[in-house]
């Protein structure tokens, strides 16, 4: 499979996961009163979880794999880009 096809497949998986979680959390990331710092801290916690998984494996949170954590980080990055770009799309 070409890299472009792999990228598209992963992007589609991220979109499906985003849609699922965004619906479950009621568009909270965008409509809540989270400050920029609070959003950054959410991302920082995911990075810390990823670091821990590489150091310790799946101890402590076996239900979330390294792949899951990377997908969450990709989604957080895209959500931040949405907020940064605002209506400039």
C-alpha positions in Angstrom: 0.0 0.0 0.0 1.4 3.4 -0.9 2.1 5.9 1.9 -0.6 8.2 0.5 -3.2 5.4 0.8 -1.9 4.6 4.3 -2.2 8.3 5.3 -5.7 8.5 4.0 -6.8 5.3 5.8 -5.4 6.6 9.1 -7.0 10.0 8.5 -10.4 8.3 7.9 -9.9 6.2 11.1 -9.1 9.5 13.0 -12.2 11.2 11.6 -14.5 8.3 12.6 -13.0 8.3 16.1 -13.3 12.1 16.3 -17.0 12.0 15.2 -17.7 9.3 17.8 -16.0 11.0 20.7 -17.2 14.5 19.7 -20.8 13.3 19.7 -20.3 11.5 23.0 -18.8 14.6 24.6 -21.2 17.1 23.1 -18.7 19.1 21.0 -17.1 20.0 24.4 -13.6 20.8 23.1 -15.0 23.5 20.9 -18.1 24.8 22.8 -16.8 24.7 26.4 -15.0 27.4 28.3 -11.7 25.5 28.2 -8.9 28.0 28.1 -5.9 27.6 25.7 -3.9 26.4 28.7 -6.5 23.8 29.7 -6.5 22.5 26.1 -2.7 22.3 26.1 -2.8 20.4 29.4 -5.1 17.8 27.9 -2.5 17.3 25.1 0.3 17.2 27.6 -1.4 14.5 29.6 -1.7 12.4 26.4 2.0 12.9 25.7 2.8 11.8 29.3 0.6 8.7 28.8 2.4 8.0 25.6 5.8 8.4 27.3 4.6 6.0 30.1 3.4 3.4 27.6 6.8 3.4 25.8 8.6 3.1 29.1 6.3 0.6 30.9 4.2 -1.0 28.2 0.4 -1.2 28.8 0.6 -1.3 32.6 -2.0 0.8 34.2 -4.2 1.4 31.1 -4.3 -1.8 29.1 -7.5 -0.7 27.4 -5.7 2.2 25.6 -3.0 1.0 23.3 0.0 3.1 22.0 -1.9 3.3 18.7 -5.0 4.7 20.5 -2.9 7.3 22.2 -1.2 8.4 18.9 -4.6 8.6 17.3 -5.9 10.8 20.1 -2.9 13.1 19.7 -3.5 13.4 16.0 -7.1 14.3 16.7 -6.1 16.8 19.4 -3.7 18.4 16.8 -6.4 18.7 14.2 -8.9 20.1 16.7 -6.4 22.8 17.7 -5.8 23.6 14.0 -9.6 24.0 13.7 -9.6 26.5 16.6 -6.6 28.3 15.2 -8.0 28.6 11.7 -11.5 29.5 12.9 -13.5 30.6 10.0 -10.5 31.0 7.7 -11.1 27.6 5.9 
